[in-house]
């Protein structure tokens, strides 16, 4: 059985970088445990923290919070992996900006419809089991 050569993957060997990696791992662990806790006790937290909202709005806001925590955890993980691999985040930001401009010009209709759908998702003018009458 052959062992991997340590020079194949360049992990940091000094204390400062290793401490930084441990901090990121702790942050990710904390975010994911918060997300799990919110998911398991969603009803009790929603009634305690969002008392002025209706049931539908409370559940929607908690869904947004859970998704935001998950996205933040994934973003932190991706940026840390990129940092470990030696890829600068500036390259990603630059490529993302150029890609966003190209997407905006090339798919203006799709982006417009997507934003309209997002607006409907946020405002929730109707829910499942509502009947909608459309005049003929």
C-alpha positions as CSV (number, residue, x, y, z in Angstrom):
1,X,0.0,0.0,0.0
2,X,1.5,3.3,-1.1
3,X,1.1,6.4,1.1
4,X,0.4,9.8,-0.3
5,X,3.3,12.1,-0.6
6,X,3.0,15.1,1.7
7,X,4.0,17.4,-1.1
8,X,1.0,16.3,-3.1
9,X,-1.5,18.4,-1.0
10,X,0.0,21.5,0.5
11,X,-1.6,21.8,3.9
12,X,-0.4,24.6,6.1
13,X,2.2,23.6,8.6
14,X,2.5,26.7,10.7
15,X,0.3,27.5,13.7
16,X,-1.4,30.6,12.4
17,X,-2.8,28.9,9.3
18,X,-3.8,25.8,11.2
19,X,-5.6,27.9,13.8
20,X,-7.4,29.7,11.0
21,X,-8.6,26.4,9.6
22,X,-9.8,25.3,13.1
23,X,-11.7,28.6,13.4
24,X,-13.4,28.0,10.1
25,X,-14.3,24.4,11.0
26,X,-15.7,25.6,14.3
27,X,-17.7,28.3,12.6
28,X,-19.1,25.9,10.1
29,X,-20.0,23.4,12.8
30,X,-21.8,26.2,14.8
31,X,-23.8,27.3,11.8
32,X,-24.9,23.8,10.9
33,X,-25.8,23.0,14.5
34,X,-27.9,26.2,14.6
35,X,-29.6,25.2,11.4
36,X,-30.4,21.7,12.8
37,X,-31.7,23.2,16.0
38,X,-33.9,25.7,14.2
39,X,-35.3,22.9,12.0
40,X,-36.1,20.6,14.9
41,X,-37.8,23.2,17.1
42,X,-39.2,25.5,14.4
43,X,-42.6,26.0,15.9
44,X,-41.5,26.9,19.4
45,X,-38.8,29.3,18.1
46,X,-41.2,30.9,15.6
47,X,-43.8,31.6,18.2
48,X,-41.3,33.0,20.7
49,X,-39.3,35.3,18.3
50,X,-41.9,36.4,15.8
51,X,-45.0,37.1,17.9
52,X,-46.4,39.9,15.8
53,X,-46.6,37.8,12.6
54,X,-49.2,35.3,11.3
55,X,-48.5,31.6,11.2
56,X,-47.8,31.6,7.5
57,X,-45.4,34.6,7.8
58,X,-43.6,33.0,10.7
59,X,-42.9,29.8,8.9
60,X,-41.8,31.6,5.8
61,X,-39.4,33.8,7.7
62,X,-37.9,30.7,9.5
63,X,-37.5,29.0,6.1
64,X,-35.6,32.0,4.8
65,X,-33.4,32.0,7.9
66,X,-32.6,28.3,7.6
67,X,-31.8,28.7,3.9
68,X,-29.6,31.8,4.6
69,X,-27.6,29.9,7.3
70,X,-27.1,27.0,4.9
71,X,-25.9,29.2,2.1
72,X,-23.6,31.1,4.4
73,X,-22.1,27.8,5.6
74,X,-21.6,26.5,2.0
75,X,-20.0,29.9,1.0
76,X,-17.6,29.8,3.9
77,X,-16.7,26.2,3.1
78,X,-16.1,26.9,-0.6
79,X,-14.0,30.0,0.1
80,X,-11.9,28.1,2.6
81,X,-11.3,25.2,0.2
82,X,-10.4,27.7,-2.5
83,X,-7.9,29.3,-0.1
84,X,-6.4,25.9,0.8
85,X,-6.0,25.1,-2.9
86,X,-4.3,28.4,-3.6
87,X,-7.1,29.9,-5.7
88,X,-7.7,33.6,-5.1
89,X,-11.3,34.6,-4.3
90,X,-10.7,37.7,-6.5
91,X,-10.7,35.4,-9.6
92,X,-14.1,34.0,-8.6
93,X,-15.5,37.5,-8.0
94,X,-14.2,38.8,-11.3
95,X,-15.4,35.8,-13.3
96,X,-18.7,36.0,-11.5
97,X,-19.1,39.7,-12.3
98,X,-18.4,39.2,-16.0
99,X,-20.7,36.1,-16.1
100,X,-23.5,38.1,-14.4
101,X,-23.2,40.8,-17.0
102,X,-23.3,38.3,-19.9
103,X,-26.2,36.5,-18.3
104,X,-28.1,39.8,-17.7
105,X,-27.8,40.8,-21.4
106,X,-28.3,37.4,-22.8
107,X,-31.3,36.2,-20.7
108,X,-33.1,39.4,-19.9
109,X,-36.5,37.7,-20.2
110,X,-35.6,34.8,-18.0
111,X,-34.1,37.0,-15.3
112,X,-37.3,39.2,-15.4
113,X,-39.5,36.2,-15.0
114,X,-37.3,34.8,-12.2
115,X,-37.5,38.1,-10.3
116,X,-41.2,38.1,-10.7
117,X,-41.4,34.6,-9.3
118,X,-39.2,35.5,-6.4
119,X,-41.5,38.5,-5.7
120,X,-44.5,36.2,-5.6
121,X,-42.6,33.7,-3.4
122,X,-41.8,36.5,-0.9
123,X,-45.2,38.3,-0.9
124,X,-47.2,35.1,-0.9
125,X,-50.5,36.6,-2.2
126,X,-52.1,33.1,-2.1
127,X,-51.3,29.7,-0.6
128,X,-51.9,26.1,-1.6
129,X,-55.6,25.2,-1.6
130,X,-56.7,28.7,-2.5
131,X,-59.0,29.0,-5.5
132,X,-58.2,31.6,-8.1
133,X,-60.9,32.7,-10.4
134,X,-59.6,34.1,-13.7
135,X,-62.3,35.9,-15.8
136,X,-62.7,34.5,-19.3
